[in-house]
Structures are given as C-alpha cells and as structure tokens.
Amino acid sequence: SSRSLSDTFSDPPVHPLDALDCEEILRLVFKYEDLAGMMYPMVDASYMAQRVRDVCSLNADAGESHGIGRCARLHPNDLATLHIIVAIALAVDDDNGSDLVRSLHKNLWPDIESMIWNATVDLEGLTILALMSLFHYYANNWRLSWRLLGNVARLVLELGLNREIVLNRSFPDKMTRSQAVNTIWTVFVLDQQISYALGLTTATRDLYLRLDPCFPRPTKAPYLEGMVKYAQIGAQACGSLLHESLTRQTGSSSSQEALSYFQYRLDEWCKMIETDFLFPSASERTEMWNQRLRTIFHLRANNLRIVILRCLLLGDDIQDSAPADIWDSSVQVAADIGELLATMDSLPTTCGFEKSRSNYFLIAALGLLLLAISLNLSHLESPSLVKRPLSMAPATYLKAQSIAKACLNLLRNRAESSRQSRCLWERIRVLGSRLDLL
C-alpha cells in the first residue's frame, strides 16, 4: 500500500537529524553541493540551507528544544531531501559508513520503496528517488544505485516526461521544469557511468532513445551537458568497433576509420571543456568546482579511450593483430591517468573521498598496463608457443613497466588512509608481485 511522506515524518519519536545541530547540518549541505550538487543539480542547495536557517531561527525564538528532524515547520518533502543530502555528505566524510548514515537511510527507506510502486509520484518524489540513487553511488553501493536508476527511468516513461509537450504542461513554472530536466539527465548520466563500471546493460537506453529530439538540455549543469555528449561519442564508437569485431574485421580499413573518427570527436570534446563544460567563474568557490570538473572530464576522456582500446586489444589473435601504435597509445593513456591522479593527490584541497572515487580510473589504467606487461612476459618465457614476435616495441614495454610501478605506488600510498584503497591494494599486489613490479 502507498504511504505519503507526511505519514512517516509527522512526529517520529527519535529522528536521526536531531543528532546534528544546525551549524553541522549547514556544513553538510554545502559539502554536498561542493562534491555532488554542482555535478548533479537536482536540488537547490541554497534554498535548502535557507530553510534550515529559518527553521533553526524559529525554533530558537519559540524556545523549542527538539531538533530540525521533528520540526513540523519543515515540509515533508524538504525534510526527506535534507535527509539524503546529509547522508551523502556524511558518506563522503566517512567511507566506512557511520551509524548515523545507516540510521538516516533506514528512516527513509520505507518511503522510497513505497514511491517505487506508487503510480502518482510527482517531481519531488522523482527527485528523492534520484537522490537516493546518488547516495548509494557515493556510498559505493553501485549495484543498488543502478537498480534504483532503472526504476526512476521507468517512472519517467510512465509519466510521459520524456516528451517535451508533457514536460511543459506538467511544469509550467520555469524553475521546476529546469529541476525536472536536470533530474532526468542525471538519471541518464549516472546510469551510463555505473553501467560502464559494472559491465551491465544500460537501464536507461530506452529512456534516452525515447526522449523527444527537441527535449531540453540540462540547465546550468556543465557536468551533465558534457557527459551527455560524452555518452553519445562512446556509444557510437563502441557500436562501430563491436560491429567490426563481430564480423571479424578488426584491423580493417573501416575499423581504423572508426577509431580515427572516435579520436577526432573525443579530441573536439576535450577542447570544449574550457568553453562549454565549466561554470562562469565568479568566485573562489566556483573556481574550485571548475578545477574538479577539469580533472574529472580529463579522467573520463582517458577512461573512454581505454574502453575503445580494450575493444581493439581483447579480440581474437590479439598477439598477431594488434598494431604497435595501439600499444603505444594504450601506455600513453595510462601514463596520462597516472599523472593526473598524482597531481590531484598532491593538492591540499583533495579529500580522501575524491581519492577513493578516482581509484576506478587508476585500476582501469593498471589493467591496461598489466595486460601489456603480462603478454610481453609470455613471449619472453615461452617463445616457442608464439607464432610471431609481439608488436609492442621494447621501449613501450619498459615504459609500461615504469608507469605500472608508479601507479602501484600511488595506490599503496592511498591505502594508508582509505579502506577502499586498502582493499584494492591487497587484491592487486599479488598480481604485481607475480609480474615482478613490486
């Protein structure tokens, strides 16, 4: 049966938010905006911060002792949104997961389940569902986040919000319409990122294909704008190269043309980072956001290059067909990722959360490097089993070894302060030892 948010949040005996004072809640709201909100602007963090201030001020004037979580002056939807924003910020603070984060999640989860099956979900409900997906993404529960995103995409299609005429009729107010547009694009972009990471079929493929050709672009959301174009480039390139692979034409002229066209489009996309995919710099805070966006965009560009290079390298007869320039490109892409991450780690403003999140790119680079090294070792150890010499140049092999050692050192250093990095290091150091890289 469906339950409204007001049923659950009317007057709970103990509310998780009551464990935090107003100043701490405000700090967490702005922390959310700095790390997540500026990338996925589904919620106006300034509005939420002002509501917190108003409620705290009214509570103080009335001499009320209970915290913000049990305040009737805060709308149930605003309270639910604040719930998840605080939970995301707390998950960023502690990658081990605190009791407070679990309590916030447990308090809201029954309503999330209700909304998934409720056919009358409104914009606030969609936003809350998308925010919960974002929470699980930042809490490293990627599979649960992916499942939630599929449900949100289904609701968008059921409500007809993929059609511009329905969108305009449902949200005549410009501000709420922009929020709806950004929420829909957030669902698409997040699903694409998680699907690439987990190797799963994209749940939002039908949503994207059924969006009106004139569907509005993201509003004041440079990251979403950049990632929508990024996903289009990746989908076309992967589709072309997969077709070549299935028809056993890898290395053909058409395959090379597809690769060259992909490289051209991605290079053009990278040029747009400074012009189209950043915030108009108006303050020190927005400049900090732009610096993070630059790093993320360049990491994602290199990661997409790795995806395409793997399509070329991991086919049949890899040792016989992979041209030398493919190996050179692979090692160079991995070197660029290692350099970017090393620079990021050296900055005083980089928090442990950002390091652990970027481990995804570090592992992708190491995977390509260790593939190159292991193949070369197999040629050296069993030359009689190899039909022809490996196309990788000796200098490329030595460079791959050097960069792999640097990336392993980077991961080992991160393991000292991050649980996730420590788990990755424990898993990969055995392979590094076998390849004589430690």
Secondary structure, 3 states (H helix, E strand, C coil): CCCCHHHHCCCCCCCHHHHCCHHHHHHHHHHHHHHHHCCCCCCCHHHHHHHHHHHHHHHHHHCCCCCHHHCCCCCHHHHHHHHHHHHHHHHHHCCCCCHHHHHHHHHHHHHHHHHHCCCCCCHHHHHHHHHHHHHHHHCCCHHHHHHHHHHHHHHHHHHCCCCHHHHHHHCCCHHHHHHHHHHHHHHHHHHHHHHHHHCCCCCCHHHHHCCCCCCCCCCCCHHHHHHHHHHHHHHHHHHHHHHHHHCCCCCCHHHHHHHHHHHHHHHHHHHCHHHHCCCCCCCHHHHHHHHHHHHHHHHHHHHHHHHHHHHHHCCCCHHHHCCHHHHHHHHHHHHHHHHHHHHHHHCCCCCHHHHHHCHHHHHHHHHHHHHHHHHHHHHHHCHHHCCCCCCCCHHHHHHHHHHHHHHHHHHHHHHCCCHHHHHHHHHHHHHHHHCCCC
